[in-house]
């Protein structure tokens, strides 16, 4: 069983890095950490970055998940390969591009690419947010798969993943620590990133951002509302090139696994997504860039995409 300890980052391809960075800083409020060989880094908490924009083809490239140490990574590599799941180990330069010490990459059965990483770089400086959105941390990420039940079974078989709640056969909300969900799978016909979440300090931050986004003509996909599963108050909004961002506040914690029974919410019920009864629509997915495992994992993502390979 592979033990995940946290989420690390999302790595996303962009055909317009200037606009992607502008939106992430001026609208979302993240700190820009600069550019290195066509990779632009955005920070929201103690991590060096939680979002990296790679110049080239639009689409999600990979999502990072953390394991404890080198021994855990080596064991994960063995376990995945024995299970028939191909992996590739990144070079030192590729790891440096991701600001981790070492990593391996693999694809889930539906084509979503993940990096298992060790020793994600931290930044001791206080985050210099570009605007005060109240962000406290990179909260969770969500990917798509055509069968969320099969996806959960796969994650539960190979990783320390537990189901927190179901939204019918439309979503599996999953955890590997007390947070209600740090990884979720939504029903979708193609692999991709459904959204990237940031936790904020208060309900006031949600409402201030709602007005801020409306004033600037940003498309709000859902919210403000409250999820009955996690109890989190949320707002989803659309960024450039199909990347959906979410702010949320007040996420549930499940401190005792033995006392928790996963629940089933009917997606047809009007309050299964928003218990306040607001209008809900499916958040836009940023689709996965599909490339052979040894290709998109390279540190030369940006140059490779620029050449149209």
TISE-100915 format. One record per residue (C-alpha): residue number from 1; x negated, y negated, z negated; residue in one letter. Coordinates in Angstrom, 1 decimal. Example, Ala and Ser with C-alpha at 12.3 -4.5 7.8 and 13.67 -1.06 7.14 Angstrom:
   k      X      Y      Z r
   1  -12.3    4.5   -7.8 A
   2  -13.7    1.1   -7.1 S
% end
This chain:
   k      X      Y      Z r
   1    0.0    0.0    0.0 X
   2   -1.4   -3.4    1.1 X
   3   -1.1   -6.0   -1.7 X
   4   -0.3   -9.5   -0.4 X
   5   -1.1  -12.3   -2.8 X
   6    0.1  -15.4   -0.9 X
   7    0.8  -17.0    2.5 X
   8   -2.0  -18.9    4.0 X
   9   -1.2  -20.8    7.2 X
  10    0.6  -21.0   10.5 X
  11   -1.5  -21.4   13.6 X
  12    0.5  -22.9   16.5 X
  13   -0.5  -23.7   20.1 X
  14    0.4  -27.2   21.4 X
  15    0.3  -28.8   24.8 X
  16    0.4  -32.2   23.2 X
  17   -1.8  -32.3   20.2 X
  18   -1.4  -36.0   19.7 X
  19    2.4  -35.8   19.4 X
  20    2.3  -32.7   17.2 X
  21   -0.1  -34.3   14.8 X
  22    1.8  -37.6   14.8 X
  23    5.0  -35.8   13.9 X
  24    3.3  -33.7   11.2 X
  25    1.8  -36.7    9.5 X
  26    4.2  -39.6   10.2 X
  27    7.5  -37.6    9.9 X
  28    6.7  -34.5    7.8 X
  29    4.2  -36.4    5.7 X
  30    1.2  -34.0    5.8 X
  31   -2.4  -35.1    5.6 X
  32   -4.5  -34.8    8.7 X
  33   -7.7  -33.0    8.0 X
  34   -9.3  -33.7   11.4 X
  35  -10.1  -31.7   14.5 X
  36  -12.7  -29.0   15.2 X
  37  -13.2  -27.6   18.7 X
  38   -9.6  -28.3   19.7 X
  39   -8.0  -27.2   16.5 X
  40   -6.2  -29.9   14.4 X
  41   -5.7  -29.2   10.7 X
  42   -2.7  -30.4    8.5 X
  43   -2.7  -30.2    4.7 X
  44    0.2  -30.1    2.2 X
  45   -1.3  -28.7   -1.0 X
  46   -4.6  -27.3   -2.4 X
  47   -5.3  -25.3    0.7 X
  48   -7.7  -26.8    3.3 X
  49   -4.7  -26.6    5.7 X
  50   -1.4  -24.7    6.0 X
  51   -0.7  -25.7    9.6 X
  52   -3.2  -25.7   12.5 X
  53   -2.4  -27.0   15.9 X
  54   -4.5  -25.4   18.6 X
  55   -4.8  -27.3   21.9 X
  56   -3.4  -25.3   24.8 X
  57   -0.3  -23.3   25.5 X
  58    2.7  -24.1   23.3 X
  59    3.9  -21.3   20.9 X
  60    3.0  -19.8   17.6 X
  61   -0.3  -18.0   17.7 X
  62   -0.5  -16.3   14.2 X
  63    0.6  -16.5   10.6 X
  64   -1.9  -16.0    7.8 X
  65   -1.3  -13.8    4.8 X
  66   -3.7  -13.5    1.9 X
  67   -5.2  -10.4    0.2 X
  68   -7.3  -10.4   -2.9 X
  69  -10.9   -9.7   -1.7 X
  70  -13.1   -8.1    0.8 X
  71  -12.5   -4.6   -0.6 X
  72   -8.7   -5.1   -0.3 X
  73   -9.2   -6.3    3.3 X
  74  -11.3   -3.3    4.2 X
  75   -8.7   -1.0    2.7 X
  76   -5.9   -2.8    4.6 X
  77   -7.8   -2.3    7.8 X
  78   -8.1    1.4    7.1 X
  79   -4.4    1.8    6.1 X
  80   -3.1   -0.1    9.2 X
  81   -5.3    1.9   11.6 X
  82   -4.3    5.2   10.0 X
  83   -0.7    4.2   10.5 X
  84   -1.3    3.6   14.2 X
  85   -1.3   -0.2   13.9 X
  86   -4.3   -1.6   15.8 X
  87   -6.3   -4.3   14.1 X
  88   -9.2   -6.5   15.2 X
  89  -11.7   -8.1   12.8 X
  90  -12.5  -11.7   13.4 X
  91  -16.0  -13.0   13.9 X
  92  -17.7  -15.5   11.6 X
  93  -16.9  -18.3   14.0 X
  94  -13.2  -17.2   14.3 X
  95  -13.0  -17.0   10.5 X
  96  -14.5  -20.5   10.2 X
  97  -11.9  -21.8   12.7 X
  98   -9.2  -20.5   10.3 X
  99  -11.1  -21.8    7.2 X
 100  -11.3  -18.4    5.6 X
 101  -14.3  -16.2    4.8 X
 102  -13.1  -13.2    6.7 X
 103   -9.9  -11.8    8.3 X
 104   -8.3   -9.1   10.5 X
 105   -5.4   -9.6   12.9 X
 106   -2.6   -7.2   13.8 X
 107    0.8   -7.4   15.4 X
 108    4.0   -6.2   13.9 X
 109    6.1   -3.8   16.0 X
 110    8.0   -6.7   17.6 X
 111    5.0   -8.7   18.6 X
 112    4.6  -11.2   15.8 X
 113    0.9  -11.7   15.1 X
 114   -0.5  -11.9   11.6 X
 115   -3.9  -12.6   10.1 X
 116   -4.8  -10.9    6.8 X
 117   -7.3  -13.3    5.3 X
 118   -9.7  -13.4    2.4 X
 119  -10.9  -16.6    0.5 X
 120   -8.9  -19.3    2.2 X
 121  -10.8  -22.5    1.8 X
 122   -9.5  -24.9   -0.8 X
 123   -9.8  -28.7   -1.0 X
 124  -10.5  -30.2   -4.4 X
 125   -9.4  -33.6   -3.3 X
 126   -5.9  -34.8   -4.1 X
 127   -3.7  -34.5   -1.0 X
 128   -3.4  -37.9    0.8 X
 129    0.1  -37.6    2.1 X
 130    0.9  -39.8    5.0 X
 131    4.3  -40.6    3.5 X
 132    5.9  -39.6    0.2 X
 133    8.2  -36.7    1.1 X
 134    7.7  -35.1   -2.3 X
 135    5.9  -32.1   -0.9 X
 136    4.4  -29.8   -3.6 X
 137    3.4  -26.7   -1.6 X
 138    3.6  -24.6    1.6 X
 139    6.6  -22.5    0.5 X
 140    7.4  -19.8    3.0 X
 141    7.4  -18.8    6.6 X
 142   10.0  -16.9    8.7 X
 143    9.6  -14.8   11.8 X
 144   12.0  -13.2   14.3 X
 145   12.7   -9.5   15.1 X
 146   15.6   -7.9   16.9 X
 147   16.4   -5.5   14.0 X
 148   15.9   -7.0   10.5 X
 149   16.6   -3.7    8.8 X
 150   13.8   -2.0   10.7 X
 151   11.6   -5.0   10.1 X
 152   12.1   -4.8    6.3 X
 153   11.5   -1.0    6.3 X
 154    8.2   -1.6    8.2 X
 155    7.0   -4.3    5.8 X
 156    8.1   -2.3    2.7 X
 157    6.3    0.8    4.0 X
 158    2.9   -0.9    4.5 X
 159    2.9   -3.9    2.1 X
 160    4.1   -4.8   -1.4 X
 161    7.2   -6.3    0.1 X
 162   10.6   -6.1   -1.7 X
 163   13.9   -7.2   -0.4 X
 164   15.5  -10.0   -2.3 X
 165   18.8  -10.5   -0.4 X
 166   20.4   -9.7    3.0 X
 167   22.4  -12.0    5.2 X
 168   24.2   -9.2    6.9 X
 169   22.0   -7.8    9.7 X
 170   21.0  -11.4   10.5 X
 171   18.2  -12.0    7.9 X
 172   16.0  -10.2    5.4 X
 173   14.7  -12.4    2.6 X
 174   11.6  -10.8    1.2 X
 175    9.2  -11.3   -1.7 X
 176    5.8  -10.1   -2.9 X
 177    5.7  -12.4   -6.0 X
 178    8.4  -13.9   -8.2 X
 179    9.5  -16.5   -5.6 X
 180   12.8  -15.4   -4.0 X
 181   11.2  -15.2   -0.6 X
 182    7.9  -16.2    0.9 X
 183    8.4  -14.2    4.0 X
 184   11.7  -13.7    5.9 X
 185   12.8  -12.0    9.1 X
 186   15.7  -13.4   11.1 X
 187   17.4  -11.7   14.0 X
 188   16.0  -12.8   17.3 X
 189   15.5  -11.3   20.7 X
 190   11.9  -12.4   21.0 X
 191    9.0  -12.6   18.5 X
 192    8.3  -16.0   17.1 X
 193    8.3  -18.4   14.1 X
 194   11.8  -19.3   13.0 X
 195   10.6  -22.0   10.6 X
 196    7.9  -23.2    8.3 X
 197    8.9  -24.3    4.8 X
 198    7.6  -26.9    2.3 X
 199    8.8  -27.1   -1.3 X
 200    9.5  -30.7   -2.6 X
 201    9.7  -32.1   -6.1 X
 202   13.4  -33.1   -6.4 X
 203   16.8  -33.3   -4.9 X
 204   16.2  -37.0   -4.4 X
 205   13.3  -36.1   -2.1 X
 206   15.6  -34.0    0.1 X
 207   18.1  -36.9    0.3 X
 208   15.5  -39.6    1.0 X
 209   14.1  -37.5    3.8 X
 210   17.5  -36.9    5.2 X
 211   18.0  -40.6    5.6 X
 212   14.4  -41.1    6.8 X
 213   14.9  -38.4    9.5 X
 214   18.2  -39.8   10.7 X
 215   16.8  -43.3   10.9 X
 216   14.0  -42.1   13.2 X
 217   16.2  -40.0   15.4 X
 218   14.8  -36.6   14.4 X
 219   17.2  -33.7   15.1 X
 220   18.5  -32.2   11.9 X
 221   19.4  -28.6   12.5 X
 222   20.9  -27.8    9.1 X
 223   21.6  -29.6    5.9 X
 224   21.4  -31.1    3.5 X
 225   22.9  -27.9    2.0 X
 226   22.3  -25.2   -0.6 X
 227   21.4  -21.6    0.1 X
 228   23.4  -19.2   -2.2 X
 229   20.7  -16.6   -2.0 X
 230   17.7  -18.6   -3.2 X
 231   19.7  -21.5   -4.7 X
 232   17.4  -23.8   -2.8 X
 233   18.7  -27.2   -1.6 X
 234   17.5  -27.5    2.0 X
 235   17.2  -29.5    5.2 X
 236   15.9  -28.1    8.5 X
 237   14.7  -30.4   11.3 X
 238   13.2  -29.9   14.7 X
 239    9.6  -30.9   15.5 X
 240    7.8  -31.0   18.9 X
 241    7.5  -27.9   21.1 X
 242   10.2  -25.9   19.2 X
 243    8.6  -25.8   15.7 X
 244   11.3  -26.1   13.0 X
 245   10.3  -27.6    9.6 X
 246   12.2  -27.1    6.4 X
 247   12.1  -29.0    3.1 X
 248   13.6  -27.2    0.1 X
 249   14.0  -27.8   -3.6 X
 250   14.9  -25.5   -6.5 X
 251   14.1  -22.0   -5.1 X
 252   15.1  -19.1   -7.3 X
 253   12.4  -17.0   -9.0 X
 254   12.9  -13.3   -9.7 X
 255   10.7  -12.6  -12.7 X
 256   11.9   -9.0  -13.4 X
 257   12.0   -6.7  -10.4 X
 258   13.8   -4.0  -12.4 X
 259   16.7   -6.3  -13.2 X
 260   17.2   -7.6   -9.7 X
 261   19.7   -6.0   -7.3 X
 262   19.5   -7.2   -3.7 X
 263   22.8   -8.7   -2.5 X
 264   24.6   -8.6    0.8 X
 265   26.0  -11.9    2.2 X
 266   28.4  -11.8    5.2 X
 267   26.9  -14.1    7.9 X
 268   30.5  -14.7    9.2 X
 269   31.5  -16.2    5.9 X
 270   31.3  -20.0    6.1 X
 271   29.4  -20.4    2.9 X
 272   26.9  -17.5    3.3 X
 273   24.2  -20.0    4.6 X
 274   25.3  -23.2    2.9 X
 275   27.3  -22.8   -0.3 X
 276   28.3  -26.4    0.0 X
 277   30.2  -25.5    3.2 X
 278   28.2  -27.7    5.6 X
 279   27.8  -27.0    9.3 X
 280   25.1  -24.4   10.0 X
 281   23.4  -23.4   13.2 X
 282   20.5  -21.2   14.0 X
 283   17.2  -23.0   13.5 X
 284   15.1  -23.1   16.7 X
 285   12.4  -20.5   17.0 X
 286    8.9  -21.3   18.3 X
 287    8.2  -18.2   20.4 X
 288    5.1  -16.1   20.0 X
 289    2.3  -16.5   22.5 X
 290    1.9  -13.0   23.7 X
 291   -1.7  -11.9   24.4 X
 292   -3.8   -8.8   23.8 X
 293   -5.0   -8.5   20.2 X
 294   -8.6   -9.2   21.0 X
 295   -7.7  -12.3   23.0 X
 296   -5.6  -14.8   21.0 X
 297   -7.6  -13.9   17.8 X
 298  -10.7  -15.5   19.3 X
 299  -12.0  -18.8   17.9 X
 300  -11.9  -20.1   21.5 X
 301   -8.1  -20.3   21.5 X
 302   -8.1  -23.8   22.6 X
 303  -10.6  -23.5   25.4 X
 304   -9.0  -20.2   26.5 X
 305   -5.5  -21.8   26.7 X
 306   -6.8  -24.8   28.5 X
 307   -8.2  -22.5   31.3 X
 308   -4.7  -21.0   31.6 X
 309   -5.9  -17.4   30.9 X
% end
